Amino acid sequence: MSFELREMNAEEYAARVLPHTHALWAAGRPMDAYVSQTSSLAQSAYGRKSYRTFSLAGDAGSDLASFKRYERAAIAEGIPLRAIGIGAVFTPEDRRKCGYASAMLGLALDRAKNEGFDFAYLFSDIHPQFYKELGFRELPSRAISLRADALAYTRVAVEPIGERDWSGVRKCFETMDGTREWRFLRSPSLWEWLRLRRSAQGAFEDGHFADLLVRGNRGIAAYVLGRREPARDAYVLEEFGCTDAGSDLIPALLRSAAADLRRIAGWLPPDGARRLLPRGSVRRRADAIWMIAPLSANGTRFLGRAQAASPADGVWPLDHI
């Protein structure tokens, strides 16, 4: 049988794939909301430029497997890189164990390399060995859990993040994350994409957002993004950022976000941010395991930095695809 990697537009993907993946990835959303929100993301500024959906077509033209592709910019030691993120890899139940997903991703990696991308990445929830056989390398993927009362408390004027605050949040993030020698980059359109995707998924999950900031003399001094989940007795941290002058505010912001909840939990933060949290309990994550397949010499350099022994991880939960 011959195979072809075929791009699908948003309408085709919604009609041919989403009905099969709804039970897996809708996170409690009704089918109409799942389709509508997925289509809205595809029509966003980032979606139109950098998000694409593909299927593996066989001789008869039917979809044997499918996936989503996200283009991201990255940097390593001052060198700009181009990456593709791979998500929502899916094979219909009656076509599994035939090698279709492997064939599809092999074609996708070849295509990305020919298009000049430096590496591919993904987050594996199950069977990392499957991706290792395609050339992906497993990277440190850890979780941290802290007692909220272990954080230093300072009385600060905490506010919820409003619609007009997100440009300030982005500047705050770039001040802190920009000190790292290797990292993913975020354009304004990607920030908007992250917000839209997060809001769409979060509205139907347990718990609720608690996104807080502290203002300084020249804008936002620090912020935290996360969810209060009473069932877990935890504030689940997604991200934080601060200016140089605002680094001492992060513990107080997290205490305010947790309020009466006992724990603060989440992914182990990257370098620069990790130092602002106490040691806590750190363990390997059982899901969302970050993996990279290098496609160029610069991609191999990025992989090497990501693999290097470190007390921190390389990505934030908002980078998950």
C-alpha positions as CSV (number, residue, x, y, z in Angstrom):
1,M,0.0,0.0,0.0
2,S,1.2,3.5,-0.8
3,F,0.7,6.4,1.6
4,E,0.4,10.2,1.3
5,L,0.6,12.9,3.9
6,R,-2.4,15.0,3.2
7,E,-3.3,18.4,4.7
8,M,-6.9,18.9,5.9
9,N,-8.5,22.3,6.3
10,A,-10.4,23.1,9.6
11,E,-13.8,22.0,8.2
12,E,-12.4,18.7,7.0
13,Y,-10.7,18.0,10.3
14,A,-13.8,18.9,12.2
15,A,-16.0,16.6,10.1
16,R,-13.6,13.6,9.7
17,V,-11.6,13.5,13.0
18,L,-13.2,15.4,15.8
19,P,-16.2,13.0,16.1
20,H,-13.7,10.2,16.8
21,T,-11.5,12.1,19.3
22,H,-14.3,13.8,21.3
23,A,-14.4,11.2,24.0
24,L,-10.6,11.3,24.4
25,W,-9.7,15.0,24.3
26,A,-12.8,17.2,24.7
27,A,-12.3,17.5,28.5
28,G,-16.0,17.4,29.2
29,R,-17.0,19.8,26.4
30,P,-20.2,19.0,24.4
31,M,-19.5,18.0,20.8
32,D,-20.7,21.4,19.4
33,A,-18.5,23.3,21.8
34,Y,-15.5,21.1,21.0
35,V,-15.9,21.6,17.3
36,S,-16.6,25.3,17.6
37,Q,-13.6,26.0,19.8
38,T,-11.3,23.9,17.7
39,S,-12.4,25.8,14.6
40,S,-12.0,29.1,16.3
41,L,-8.4,28.3,17.2
42,A,-7.7,27.4,13.6
43,Q,-9.0,30.8,12.5
44,S,-7.0,32.8,15.0
45,A,-3.9,34.8,13.8
46,Y,-1.5,32.1,15.0
47,G,-3.8,29.3,13.7
48,R,-4.0,30.7,10.2
49,K,-0.2,31.1,10.0
50,S,1.3,28.3,12.1
51,Y,-1.2,25.6,12.8
52,R,-2.1,22.8,10.4
53,T,-3.8,19.4,10.5
54,F,-2.8,16.3,8.5
55,S,-3.9,12.8,7.8
56,L,-2.3,9.7,6.3
57,A,-4.2,8.8,3.2
58,G,-4.0,5.3,1.8
59,D,-4.7,4.0,-1.7
60,A,-8.5,4.4,-1.3
61,G,-8.0,8.0,0.0
62,S,-9.4,7.3,3.5
63,D,-7.9,8.7,6.6
64,L,-5.7,6.1,8.2
65,A,-4.3,8.3,11.0
66,S,-4.2,12.1,11.8
67,F,-2.3,14.7,13.8
68,K,-1.9,18.4,14.4
69,R,1.2,20.4,13.6
70,Y,2.2,23.6,15.5
71,E,5.1,25.8,14.3
72,R,7.2,27.4,17.0
73,A,10.2,29.6,17.1
74,A,13.0,28.8,19.5
75,I,16.5,30.0,20.3
76,A,19.7,28.2,21.5
77,E,22.8,30.2,22.4
78,G,21.7,33.1,20.3
79,I,20.8,31.0,17.2
80,P,17.2,31.2,16.1
81,L,15.5,27.9,15.4
82,R,12.3,26.6,13.8
83,A,10.4,23.8,15.4
84,I,7.2,21.8,14.8
85,G,5.1,20.6,17.6
86,I,3.2,17.4,17.1
87,G,-0.1,16.8,18.9
88,A,-3.4,14.8,18.8
89,V,-1.8,11.8,17.1
90,F,-4.8,9.6,16.4
91,T,-5.6,6.3,14.6
92,P,-9.2,5.0,14.3
93,E,-9.7,2.0,16.5
94,D,-10.3,-0.4,13.5
95,R,-7.0,0.7,11.9
96,R,-4.7,0.4,14.9
97,K,-1.6,-1.9,15.1
98,C,-1.0,-1.6,11.4
99,G,1.9,0.9,11.6
100,Y,-0.1,3.8,10.2
101,A,0.8,6.3,12.9
102,S,4.5,5.4,12.5
103,A,4.3,5.9,8.7
104,M,2.5,9.2,9.1
105,L,4.9,10.6,11.6
106,G,7.9,9.4,9.6
107,L,6.6,11.3,6.5
108,A,5.9,14.3,8.8
109,L,9.4,14.4,10.1
110,D,10.9,14.0,6.6
111,R,8.6,16.9,5.4
112,A,9.6,19.1,8.3
113,K,13.3,18.5,7.6
114,N,12.9,19.3,4.0
115,E,11.1,22.5,4.9
116,G,14.1,23.6,7.0
117,F,12.8,23.0,10.5
118,D,15.4,22.2,13.2
119,F,13.6,19.9,15.5
120,A,10.2,18.3,16.2
121,Y,8.8,18.0,19.7
122,L,5.8,16.5,21.4
123,F,4.4,15.5,24.9
124,S,3.7,11.8,25.3
125,D,1.0,10.7,27.6
126,I,1.5,7.0,26.9
127,H,4.1,4.8,25.3
128,P,7.1,7.0,25.0
129,Q,8.9,4.0,23.4
130,F,6.7,4.4,20.3
131,Y,8.1,7.8,19.7
132,K,11.7,6.8,20.6
133,E,11.6,4.3,17.7
134,L,10.9,7.3,15.4
135,G,13.9,9.2,16.7
136,F,12.5,11.2,19.6
137,R,14.6,11.6,22.7
138,E,13.0,11.7,26.2
139,L,13.7,14.8,28.2
140,P,13.4,15.7,31.9
141,S,9.7,16.0,32.7
142,R,9.0,16.5,36.4
143,A,6.3,17.7,38.8
144,I,6.7,19.7,42.0
145,S,4.5,19.8,45.0
146,L,4.8,22.4,47.8
147,R,3.0,23.1,51.0
148,A,1.4,26.5,50.6
149,D,2.4,27.5,54.1
150,A,6.0,26.8,53.3
151,L,6.1,29.9,51.1
152,A,7.2,33.2,52.6
153,Y,4.3,35.5,53.1
154,T,4.4,39.2,52.4
155,R,1.3,41.5,52.4
156,V,0.9,42.7,48.8
157,A,-1.8,44.3,46.8
158,V,-3.0,41.3,44.6
159,E,-5.3,41.8,41.7
160,P,-7.0,39.4,39.2
161,I,-5.5,39.6,35.7
162,G,-7.9,41.5,33.4
163,E,-8.2,41.6,29.7
164,R,-6.1,44.8,29.4
165,D,-3.3,43.2,31.4
166,W,-2.1,40.5,29.1
167,S,0.4,42.7,27.2
168,G,2.0,43.5,30.5
169,V,2.0,39.9,31.5
170,R,3.8,39.1,28.2
171,K,6.4,41.7,28.9
172,C,6.9,40.4,32.4
173,F,7.3,36.9,31.1
174,E,9.9,38.0,28.6
175,T,11.9,39.8,31.2
176,M,12.3,36.6,33.2
177,D,12.3,34.0,30.5
178,G,14.6,36.0,28.2
179,T,17.5,35.3,30.5
180,R,17.6,31.7,29.5
181,E,20.1,30.7,26.8
182,W,17.7,28.1,25.2
183,R,14.0,28.3,25.1
184,F,10.8,28.6,23.0
185,L,9.8,32.1,21.9
186,R,6.3,33.5,22.1
187,S,4.9,36.0,19.6
188,P,1.9,38.2,20.4
189,S,-0.3,35.9,18.2
190,L,1.0,32.9,20.1
191,W,0.1,34.5,23.4
192,E,-3.4,35.1,22.1
193,W,-3.6,31.4,20.9
194,L,-2.5,30.2,24.4
195,R,-5.2,32.3,26.1
196,L,-7.9,31.1,23.7
197,R,-7.0,27.4,24.0
198,R,-6.6,27.6,27.8
199,S,-10.0,29.3,28.2
200,A,-11.8,26.9,25.9
201,Q,-10.5,23.8,27.8
202,G,-10.6,25.3,31.3
203,A,-14.3,26.2,31.2
204,F,-15.3,22.6,31.3
205,E,-12.7,21.2,33.7
206,D,-12.9,20.9,37.5
207,G,-11.8,23.9,39.4
208,H,-11.4,27.4,38.2
209,F,-8.8,29.9,37.1
210,A,-7.0,32.0,39.6
211,D,-4.7,34.3,37.6
212,L,-3.2,37.1,39.8
213,L,-0.8,39.9,39.5
214,V,1.0,42.6,41.5
215,R,1.6,46.0,40.0
216,G,4.8,47.9,40.3
217,N,5.8,51.4,39.6
218,R,6.3,50.7,35.9
219,G,3.6,48.1,35.1
220,I,3.1,44.5,36.2
221,A,5.9,43.4,38.6
222,A,4.8,39.7,38.9
223,Y,2.0,37.4,37.9
224,V,0.9,33.8,38.4
225,L,-1.4,31.6,36.2
226,G,-3.1,28.6,37.5
227,R,-6.3,26.8,38.7
228,R,-7.8,26.3,42.1
229,E,-8.8,22.6,42.4
230,P,-10.5,22.0,45.7
231,A,-11.0,18.3,45.0
232,R,-7.2,18.0,45.0
233,D,-6.8,20.5,47.8
234,A,-4.3,22.3,45.5
235,Y,-3.6,25.3,43.4
236,V,-2.3,23.9,40.1
237,L,0.4,26.3,38.8
238,E,0.7,26.8,35.1
239,E,3.2,29.6,34.9
240,F,4.6,32.7,36.6
241,G,6.8,35.6,35.6
242,C,8.3,38.7,37.2
243,T,10.5,41.6,36.6
244,D,13.9,41.8,38.3
245,A,12.4,43.9,41.0
246,G,9.4,41.6,41.4
247,S,11.1,38.3,42.1
248,D,10.3,38.5,45.9
249,L,6.6,38.8,45.1
250,I,6.1,35.3,43.6
251,P,5.8,33.4,47.0
252,A,3.2,35.9,48.2
253,L,1.3,35.6,44.9
254,L,1.2,31.9,45.1
255,R,0.0,32.0,48.8
256,S,-2.8,34.3,47.7
257,A,-3.7,32.1,44.8
258,A,-3.8,29.0,47.0
259,A,-5.7,30.7,49.8
260,D,-7.2,27.9,51.9
261,L,-5.9,25.1,49.7
262,R,-3.1,23.1,51.3
263,R,-0.8,22.5,48.3
264,I,0.7,24.2,45.3
265,A,1.4,21.7,42.5
266,G,2.5,21.8,38.9
267,W,5.4,21.1,36.5
268,L,8.9,21.8,37.7
269,P,9.6,25.3,36.3
270,P,12.4,26.2,33.9
271,D,15.8,27.7,34.9
272,G,15.5,31.2,36.3
273,A,12.0,30.6,37.6
274,R,12.9,27.4,39.5
275,R,15.1,29.3,41.9
276,L,12.2,31.4,43.2
277,L,10.4,28.3,44.7
278,P,11.5,26.3,47.7
279,R,12.8,22.7,47.2
280,G,9.5,21.0,47.6
281,S,8.7,17.4,46.6
282,V,9.9,16.7,43.0
283,R,9.0,13.6,41.1
284,R,9.0,12.3,37.5
285,R,5.7,13.0,35.6
286,A,3.9,9.9,34.4
287,D,2.3,11.8,31.5
288,A,3.1,14.8,29.3
289,I,6.6,13.5,28.8
290,W,8.5,16.1,26.7
291,M,10.4,14.6,23.7
292,I,12.4,16.0,20.9
293,A,13.6,14.7,17.5
294,P,16.5,16.8,16.1
295,L,16.3,17.5,12.4
296,S,19.4,19.7,12.0
297,A,22.7,20.4,13.7
298,N,21.2,23.4,15.5
299,G,18.3,21.1,16.5
300,T,20.8,18.7,18.0
301,R,22.3,21.6,19.9
302,F,19.0,22.5,21.3
303,L,18.4,18.9,22.3
304,G,21.8,18.8,24.1
305,R,20.9,21.8,26.2
306,A,17.5,20.3,27.0
307,Q,19.1,17.0,28.0
308,A,21.8,18.6,30.2
309,A,21.5,17.8,33.9
310,S,19.7,20.6,35.6
311,P,17.6,21.2,38.8
312,A,14.9,22.6,36.4
313,D,12.9,21.5,33.4
314,G,12.7,23.2,30.0
315,V,9.1,24.1,29.4
316,W,6.0,25.5,31.0
317,P,2.6,23.8,31.0
318,L,1.3,26.4,28.6
319,D,3.8,25.1,26.0
320,H,2.0,21.7,26.1
321,I,0.3,20.7,22.9
